[in-house]
C-alpha cells in the first residue's frame, strides 16, 4: 500500500509539472502570437491565444474578436494574413467559442471593422502532419491560396501542394488541391494578372481554379528585392553593412547605401548592420531598414546581455540614397516581436511581458504602451 501511495505521488508530481510547464509555455510564448499592420496602415491586428484585437494607429482598441486557439500544434507558419482591402485577417488554428467548446479544429477569418467571425475550410489535413508555408488572398478577397510541404521538410521537398478554398465567397465553390511531385514551389503571389510562384529559378504562372502550370518565364526580380509602392524603385539587402537601391528602368545604376553599424546600449559598435527587413513607406520616399534583433533565446545573449531590450535600424531617404536616421528603441523588458507600419511612422514592439509598445522610428520616441496580457502569474 505504501508503495502504491509513493507511485501515485510521483505520477501526481509529474502531472503537475507538465501542466505548469505547458502553462508557462502558453504564458511566456503565446500571450501575443503575432502582430501585423493592415495594408493601408490604419489598423494593427494582435493575435493571442483567445482571438484577435484590433487597434488604430493611435493605440486605441477598436475591436475585440474572441476566437480561442483550437490546435496547439501549429498548422501554419504564416501568422496573421490581412486581406488586400484591410478588412479581414486569417486566424490560423483559431475557431469560434462554440466550436472550441465542441472540440472543433479549424481556421477562422475575422473582420476588423464589424468584429464578424467566420469559419473557413481547414486547409490542414490531420492525416498529414505538415504546415502551411505561405498563404495569399485573391485580389477580390473571395479566395485564399495556401502552399504546404510534407514532413519532414526537405530541400527540395518531395512535393509541393497548393490548396485553393473560399474565404468570403458564400457557397458554389468546392476547394481545389493540386500536388506537384519533386517540385519546391515558393514565393506565391496573386494579383490582377493571376497566380505566380517561383520554381528553381523560373517564374511559373498557374491557371485558376485548376492550379495547373500554364506558363513559365525568367524571374525578373529575385525574392530579396523589395519594390516601392509606386513601382519606380526597388531595394535589396544583399550584403551586411547596407543595401542596394535602383530604379526599375532598364540599364539602371545601382546605388549602395551604407548603414550605421549595430551598437549596444552604451554606444559601442558591436558588428556591421545586419538588415532583416526592408519596409518602403507608402509614399515611396523613405525606407525603414530593421536590423536583426537578438532575442533572449539567442546564444549571443551571453555576449551581449543588453541587446534583447533593443530594436534598432535605419531610416533611409530613397530619393537621395542617404541614411537620415539610425533608430535605437530601448525598453526595460526584452522584445519578442515587432511590426513596422506601411507609413514608416510607427514601429510596434511586443515585449515578453505581454505589452505592446508604440514607437516613432524617426525620433526614437516611445509613444505609449498597451497591456495585452498579464504574465505575472508566470513567475
C-alpha positions in Angstrom: 0.0 0.0 0.0 2.8 2.3 0.9 4.5 1.6 -2.5 1.3 2.4 -4.3 1.0 5.7 -2.5 4.6 6.6 -3.5 3.9 5.8 -7.2 0.7 7.8 -7.2 2.5 10.7 -5.5 5.2 10.6 -8.2 2.6 10.5 -11.0 0.8 13.4 -9.5 4.0 15.4 -9.2 4.9 14.7 -12.9 1.3 15.7 -14.0 1.5 19.0 -12.1 5.0 19.6 -13.6 3.7 19.0 -17.1 0.7 21.3 -16.5 2.9 24.0 -15.1 5.3 23.7 -17.9 2.5 24.0 -20.5 1.0 26.9 -18.7 4.4 28.7 -18.6 4.9 28.0 -22.3 1.5 29.4 -23.1 2.1 32.4 -20.8 5.6 33.3 -22.0 5.4 32.3 -25.6 1.7 32.6 -26.6 0.3 35.7 -24.8 0.8 37.5 -28.1 1.3 35.2 -31.1 1.6 37.7 -33.9 1.2 41.4 -34.7 0.7 42.8 -38.2 -0.3 46.2 -39.6 -3.1 46.3 -42.2 -2.0 47.0 -45.8 -3.5 50.5 -45.6 -1.7 51.2 -42.2 -4.9 52.1 -40.3 -5.1 49.1 -38.0 -2.9 46.8 -36.1 -4.0 43.2 -35.6 -2.8 41.4 -32.5 -3.4 37.7 -32.3 -3.5 36.0 -28.9 -4.5 32.6 -27.6 -8.0 33.8 -27.2 -8.5 35.6 -30.5 -7.6 38.9 -32.1 -7.6 42.6 -31.1 -7.6 45.5 -33.5 -6.0 48.8 -32.6 -5.8 52.0 -34.6 -2.6 53.9 -35.2 -3.1 55.9 -32.0 -3.2 52.8 -29.8 -7.0 52.9 -29.3 -8.7 49.5 -29.1 -11.2 49.3 -31.9 -12.4 45.7 -31.9 -12.0 42.5 -30.0 -12.9 39.2 -31.5 -13.0 36.1 -29.3 -11.7 33.0 -31.2 -9.8 30.5 -29.0 -6.9 28.6 -30.4 -8.1 25.1 -31.2 -4.9 23.4 -32.4 -1.8 23.9 -30.3 0.4 22.0 -32.8 0.5 25.0 -35.1 -0.6 24.2 -38.7 0.6 27.4 -40.2 3.9 29.3 -40.3 2.2 32.4 -41.7 0.7 34.1 -38.6 -1.8 36.8 -39.3 -2.6 37.4 -43.0 -4.5 40.5 -43.9 -6.9 40.7 -46.9 -6.0 43.2 -49.6 -8.8 45.6 -48.6 -7.6 45.7 -45.0 -10.9 44.4 -43.7 -10.3 40.8 -42.8 -7.5 38.7 -41.2 -6.9 35.0 -41.3 -6.6 33.4 -37.8 -4.8 30.1 -38.3 -5.8 27.4 -35.7 -8.5 29.7 -34.1 -12.2 29.0 -34.1 -15.4 30.4 -32.5 -16.0 29.8 -28.8 -18.9 27.4 -29.6 -16.6 25.4 -31.9 -13.8 25.4 -29.4 -16.2 24.1 -26.7 -17.2 21.2 -29.0 -13.6 20.4 -29.8 -13.8 21.5 -33.5 -10.5 22.2 -35.0 -10.0 24.7 -37.9 -9.3 28.2 -39.0 -11.3 31.4 -39.0 -11.3 34.9 -40.5 -12.2 38.0 -38.5 -13.5 41.4 -39.7 -11.5 44.3 -38.2 -14.4 46.7 -38.6 -17.5 44.7 -37.6 -16.0 42.0 -35.4 -17.6 39.3 -37.5 -16.0 35.9 -37.2 -16.4 33.3 -40.0 -15.2 29.7 -40.1 -13.3 28.8 -43.2 -12.2 25.5 -44.6 -9.4 24.0 -42.6 -6.6 23.6 -45.2 -4.7 21.4 -42.9 -5.2 17.7 -43.4 -4.9 16.0 -40.0 -3.6 12.8 -41.6 -0.5 14.6 -42.9 1.5 16.5 -40.2 2.6 19.4 -42.4 2.4 23.2 -42.0 1.2 25.9 -44.3 4.3 27.7 -45.6 2.6 30.6 -47.5 -0.9 32.0 -47.6 -2.2 34.6 -50.0 -5.6 36.2 -50.7 -7.1 36.7 -54.1 -7.3 40.4 -55.1 -11.1 40.4 -54.8 -10.9 38.9 -51.2 -13.0 35.9 -52.1 -10.4 33.2 -52.0 -7.3 32.0 -50.2 -4.4 30.1 -51.7 -2.2 28.0 -49.4 1.2 26.3 -50.1 2.4 23.5 -47.9 5.2 20.9 -47.9 5.0 17.4 -46.4 7.0 16.5 -43.3 9.9 16.1 -42.9 10.8 19.3 -44.6 13.3 18.6 -47.3 15.4 20.7 -49.6 13.9 20.4 -52.1 10.7 18.9 -50.6 9.4 15.6 -52.2 6.3 17.6 -53.3 4.5 20.9 -53.0 0.8 21.1 -52.6 -1.4 24.1 -53.4 -4.9 24.5 -51.9 -7.5 26.9 -53.2 -10.5 27.5 -51.0 -13.2 30.1 -50.4 -12.8 32.9 -47.9 -15.6 35.4 -48.4 -17.3 33.6 -51.2 -20.6 32.0 -50.0 -21.2 28.6 -51.5 -21.0 27.3 -55.0 -17.2 26.5 -55.0 -15.5 23.3 -53.9 -11.9 23.5 -52.6 -9.3 22.7 -55.2 -5.9 21.0 -54.4 -3.0 20.1 -56.7 0.2 18.3 -55.8 3.5 18.8 -57.7 6.0 16.0 -57.2 9.7 16.7 -56.8 8.9 20.5 -57.1 9.6 23.1 -54.5 7.3 26.0 -55.1 7.9 29.2 -53.3 7.1 33.0 -53.2 3.4 32.8 -54.1 1.8 35.9 -55.5 -1.8 36.6 -56.5 -2.6 39.9 -58.2 -4.8 41.1 -61.1 -2.6 39.3 -63.6 -3.1 35.9 -61.9 -1.2 33.5 -59.6 2.6 33.1 -59.9 5.2 31.2 -57.9 8.9 30.5 -58.2 10.4 27.1 -59.0 14.1 26.5 -59.5 15.0 29.9 -60.9 11.8 30.3 -63.0 8.6 32.1 -62.5 5.5 29.9 -63.1 2.0 31.1 -63.9 -0.9 29.0 -62.6 -4.3 28.6 -64.1 -7.2 29.2 -61.8 -9.1 27.4 -60.5 -7.3 24.3 -61.7 -3.9 25.3 -60.2 -2.0 23.8 -63.1 1.1 25.3 -64.7 0.2 27.5 -67.6 3.4 29.4 -68.5 7.0 30.0 -67.4 9.2 33.0 -67.8 12.5 34.2 -66.3 12.5 35.7 -62.8 12.8 39.5 -63.3 13.0 40.3 -59.7 14.7 38.0 -57.2 12.9 37.4 -54.0 15.2 39.6 -51.9 14.3 42.8 -53.9 11.5 44.9 -52.4 9.5 47.0 -54.9 8.4 50.5 -53.9 4.6 51.1 -53.7 4.7 53.4 -56.8 6.7 50.7 -58.7 9.6 53.0 -59.7 12.3 51.8 -57.4 13.4 48.7 -55.6 15.8 47.8 -52.7 17.6 44.7 -51.6 19.7 43.8 -48.6 22.2 41.5 -50.4 25.1 42.1 -48.0 25.8 43.2 -44.5 26.5 46.8 -43.7 23.9 48.2 -46.1 21.7 47.6 -49.1 21.2 48.5 -52.7 18.7 50.9 -54.3 18.0 51.1 -58.0 15.3 52.3 -60.5 13.1 49.7 -62.2 14.0 51.1 -65.6 16.3 49.1 -67.9 20.1 49.6 -67.6 19.6 51.4 -64.2 22.5 52.2 -62.0 22.6 50.6 -58.5 23.3 52.8 -55.5 24.9 51.3 -52.4 23.5 52.7 -49.2 25.8 52.3 -46.1 24.1 51.9 -42.8 25.2 52.7 -39.3 26.5 49.6 -37.5 24.8 47.7 -34.7 25.6 49.2 -31.3 24.9 48.3 -27.7 23.3 50.4 -25.0 26.5 52.3 -24.2 27.1 53.2 -27.9 29.9 50.7 -28.5 30.0 49.3 -32.1 29.3 45.6 -32.0 29.2 44.5 -35.6 28.1 45.8 -39.1 24.4 46.4 -39.7 22.5 43.1 -40.4 19.3 44.1 -42.1 16.4 41.6 -41.5 13.6 43.5 -43.1 13.1 46.4 -45.6 9.8 48.4 -45.4 9.0 51.0 -48.0 6.9 53.9 -46.8 3.6 54.3 -48.6 4.8 57.4 -50.4 7.8 55.6 -51.7 10.1 58.3 -50.3 11.7 56.5 -47.5 12.8 53.0 -46.4 12.8 51.6 -42.9 15.5 49.0 -42.5 15.2 46.9 -39.4 18.3 45.2 -38.0 18.0 41.6 -37.0 17.1 41.6 -33.3 18.9 39.5 -30.7 16.2 37.6 -28.8 16.5 36.1 -25.4 16.8 32.6 -26.9 19.8 33.6 -29.0 23.2 32.3 -27.8 24.7 35.7 -28.4 22.8 37.0 -25.4 25.7 35.7 -23.2 28.0 38.0 -25.1 25.5 40.9 -25.5 23.2 40.7 -22.5 21.6 44.1 -23.0 20.7 43.6 -26.7 17.3 41.7 -26.2 16.0 45.0 -24.8 16.7 46.8 -28.1 15.3 47.1 -31.6 17.4 49.2 -33.9 17.6 50.0 -37.6 17.9 52.9 -40.1 15.6 55.2 -42.0 16.9 56.0 -45.5 15.9 58.8 -47.9 15.1 56.8 -51.0 15.4 59.9 -53.2 18.9 60.9 -52.2 20.0 57.3 -51.2 21.3 58.5 -47.9 20.7 57.3 -44.4 18.9 60.0 -42.4 18.4 58.4 -39.0 19.6 55.4 -37.0 16.9 54.5 -34.6 17.6 52.8 -31.3 14.4 51.7 -29.5 15.4 50.6 -26.0 13.0 49.2 -23.5 13.1 47.8 -19.9 11.8 44.3 -20.9 13.1 42.1 -23.7 11.5 42.5 -27.1 10.0 39.4 -28.7 8.5 40.7 -32.0 7.9 43.8 -34.0 5.9 45.3 -36.8 6.5 48.4 -38.9 3.5 50.4 -40.2 3.3 50.9 -44.0 3.7 54.6 -43.5 7.0 54.0 -41.7 5.9 56.4 -38.9 5.1 53.7 -36.3 7.0 50.7 -35.1 5.2 48.4 -32.6 7.3 46.1 -30.4 6.0 43.1 -28.4 7.6 42.7 -25.0 7.9 39.4 -23.2 5.5 40.6 -20.5 2.6 40.9 -23.0 2.9 44.7 -23.5 2.7 46.4 -26.9 4.9 49.5 -27.3 4.4 52.2 -30.0 7.5 54.0 -31.2 8.3 56.7 -33.7 11.4 55.5 -35.7 12.4 59.0 -36.8 12.7 60.3 -33.3 13.1 57.2 -31.1 10.2 58.5 -29.1 8.1 56.0 -27.1 4.6 57.0 -27.9 2.8 54.7 -25.4 2.2 51.2 -24.1 -0.8 48.8 -24.2 -1.1 45.9 -21.9 -2.5 42.9 -23.8 -1.8 40.0 -21.5 -0.8 39.6 -17.8 2.2 37.4 -17.4 2.7 38.0 -13.7 1.4 34.5 -12.9 4.4 33.0 -14.9 6.7 33.8 -12.0 
